Amino acid sequence: MTHTRTQAPRLAIVLAAASVMVATNVFGAVSAHADDSPSYPPGTEPTASAPVEVDANDPDLKLVDGATLADPKVLDIKSVIEDEGGEERREDTNSDVKFALQAEVLFGKDSAKLSSGATSRIAEIAEEIKAQNAKKVRVFGFTDNLGSSAHGDVLSRQRATAVHNVLEEELADSGITYEVRGYGEQYPIADNSTEAGRKKNRRVEVSFPRTES
């Protein structure tokens, strides 16, 4: 009888320990997945989120007598257009327009001096800003993770400033407020372990509100 009484607590301890191990593994997997999620510069985070599973029979979802549904509205939809080489990318949502230009189409290697064809590309973005009658424009620069972080911060800011200067010239007297930042290697949009990914991360983004319809 003594042997039987001591086995139950031991079994409970073993099961409790196993439960802790399972919980640790589950939460560890969730944390690892969260670390792989993309990050975004402040003010440019996506507004859409994954749909939540809903119980259609939940009594809290039923309308009370005499209640009516609100008018339907279109949720935020993102349209992405990218050229074949990935050098230029345009993203449209209900509220914003964002252009991303790879650094190679604007600058020489490790340089913030605009190339000969860069001005015309930036001028095309300026025309879209005019069409949307935008009054606030963000110009953000980014680099890959090669070299020191401090160098990337400086270079990305210099490149964003160079693009901003052209926009300001094209959009003179438009009453636009600019936000110009250099984020360096922060907020990558591709894998920095490959040259193809690093090329996408070396970019300047120009974003602004779209005209409300």
C-alpha positions in Angstrom: 0.0 0.0 0.0 2.8 2.4 0.8 4.3 1.7 -2.7 0.9 2.5 -4.3 0.5 5.8 -2.4 3.9 7.1 -3.5 3.4 6.4 -7.2 0.5 8.8 -7.7 2.3 12.0 -6.7 5.4 11.0 -8.7 3.1 10.4 -11.8 1.5 13.8 -11.2 4.9 15.5 -11.1 6.0 13.8 -14.3 2.8 14.8 -16.1 3.2 18.4 -14.8 6.8 18.5 -16.0 5.7 17.2 -19.4 3.0 19.9 -19.6 5.5 22.6 -18.9 7.8 21.2 -21.7 5.0 21.2 -24.2 4.0 24.7 -23.2 7.5 25.9 -23.5 7.9 24.3 -27.0 4.6 25.9 -28.2 5.5 29.3 -26.9 9.0 29.0 -28.3 7.6 28.2 -31.7 5.3 31.2 -31.6 8.2 33.5 -30.6 10.4 32.2 -33.4 7.6 32.8 -35.9 7.0 36.3 -34.5 10.7 37.2 -34.9 10.4 36.3 -38.6 7.5 38.7 -39.2 8.3 41.8 -41.3 8.7 45.1 -39.6 7.8 48.5 -40.9 8.9 52.1 -40.4 6.7 54.1 -38.0 3.6 55.4 -39.6 3.7 52.9 -42.5 2.5 49.7 -40.8 -0.2 47.8 -42.7 -3.8 48.5 -41.5 -5.2 45.0 -42.5 -5.0 42.1 -40.1 -5.8 38.4 -40.3 -9.5 37.5 -40.1 -10.7 36.3 -36.7 -12.6 33.0 -36.5 -16.2 33.8 -35.4 -18.8 31.5 -33.9 -21.9 32.2 -35.9 -24.1 30.9 -33.1 -22.7 33.2 -30.5 -25.7 34.9 -28.9 -23.7 38.1 -28.4 -23.6 38.5 -32.2 -27.4 38.6 -32.6 -29.0 41.9 -33.2 -31.4 43.2 -30.5 -35.0 43.8 -31.6 -35.2 47.0 -33.7 -31.5 47.2 -34.4 -30.1 47.8 -37.9 -26.7 47.1 -39.5 -24.4 50.0 -40.4 -23.8 50.9 -44.0 -21.3 48.6 -45.7 -17.8 49.9 -46.5 -14.8 48.7 -48.5 -12.0 47.4 -46.4 -8.4 48.5 -47.1 -7.1 46.8 -50.3 -3.5 46.9 -51.3 -2.4 46.9 -55.0 1.3 46.2 -55.7 3.0 46.8 -59.1 6.6 45.9 -59.6 8.7 46.0 -62.7 10.3 42.8 -64.0 13.7 43.6 -62.5 12.2 44.7 -59.2 13.9 48.1 -59.6 10.7 50.1 -59.1 7.7 49.2 -57.0 4.4 50.9 -56.4 1.9 50.1 -53.6 -1.6 51.6 -53.5 -4.0 51.3 -50.6 -7.3 53.1 -49.9 -5.3 55.8 -48.0 -1.7 55.9 -49.3 0.6 55.6 -52.3 4.1 54.4 -51.9 6.9 54.2 -54.4 10.1 52.2 -53.7 13.1 52.7 -55.9 16.2 50.5 -55.6 19.4 52.4 -54.9 21.0 51.1 -58.0 18.6 53.0 -60.3 19.3 56.2 -58.5 22.9 56.2 -57.2 26.3 54.7 -57.8 27.8 52.1 -55.4 28.1 53.4 -51.8 27.2 56.9 -53.1 24.5 59.5 -52.5 25.1 61.3 -55.8 22.1 60.9 -58.1 22.8 59.2 -61.4 22.0 60.9 -64.8 18.6 59.1 -65.2 17.5 59.4 -61.6 15.9 62.9 -61.9 13.4 61.8 -64.5 12.3 58.8 -62.4 11.8 61.0 -59.3 10.0 63.6 -61.5 7.4 60.9 -62.4 6.7 60.4 -58.7 6.4 64.2 -58.3 3.7 64.1 -61.0 1.7 61.5 -59.0 2.1 63.6 -55.9 0.6 66.5 -57.8 -2.2 64.3 -59.1 -3.1 63.2 -55.5 -2.8 66.8 -54.3 -0.8 65.4 -51.3 0.4 67.9 -48.7 2.6 65.5 -46.7 5.3 63.4 -48.2 7.6 60.9 -46.5 11.0 60.1 -48.0 12.8 57.2 -46.3 16.2 55.7 -47.1 17.3 52.2 -46.4 20.5 50.1 -46.9 21.4 46.4 -46.6 23.3 45.1 -43.6 26.8 45.2 -45.2 29.3 47.5 -43.5 28.8 49.2 -40.2 25.3 50.2 -39.0 26.5 53.8 -38.4 27.6 54.1 -42.1 24.3 52.7 -43.3 22.4 55.2 -41.2 24.3 58.1 -42.7 24.2 56.9 -46.3 20.5 56.1 -46.2 19.8 59.6 -44.8 21.9 61.2 -47.5 20.2 59.3 -50.2 16.7 60.2 -48.9 17.8 63.8 -48.8 19.0 63.7 -52.4 15.6 62.4 -53.5 13.8 65.0 -51.3 15.8 67.8 -52.9 14.6 66.8 -56.4 11.0 66.4 -55.2 11.1 69.8 -53.6 12.4 71.4 -56.8 9.7 69.7 -58.9 7.0 70.6 -56.4 8.1 74.1 -55.6 5.4 76.3 -53.9 3.1 73.4 -53.4 2.8 73.8 -49.6 4.1 70.3 -49.0 5.5 69.2 -45.6 8.3 66.6 -46.0 9.5 64.0 -43.5 13.0 62.8 -44.5 14.6 59.9 -42.6 17.4 57.4 -43.0 16.8 54.0 -41.4 20.0 52.3 -42.5 19.6 48.5 -42.3 16.4 48.6 -40.3 13.1 47.4 -41.8 14.5 45.0 -44.5 11.9 43.8 -47.0 14.0 40.8 -48.2 16.7 38.4 -47.0 20.0 40.1 -46.4 21.8 36.8 -46.7 21.7 36.9 -50.5 22.7 39.6 -52.9 19.2 39.6 -54.5 17.7 40.3 -51.1 20.3 43.0 -50.2 19.6 44.7 -53.6 15.9 45.0 -52.7 16.7 46.4 -49.2 18.9 49.1 -50.7 16.1 51.5 -51.6 14.4 54.9 -51.2 10.7 55.0 -50.5 8.4 57.9 -51.2 4.9 57.7 -49.7 2.0 60.1 -49.4 -1.8 60.1 -48.8 -4.0 59.5 -51.8 -7.0 61.6 -52.7 -10.1 60.5 -50.8 -12.8 59.3 -53.2 
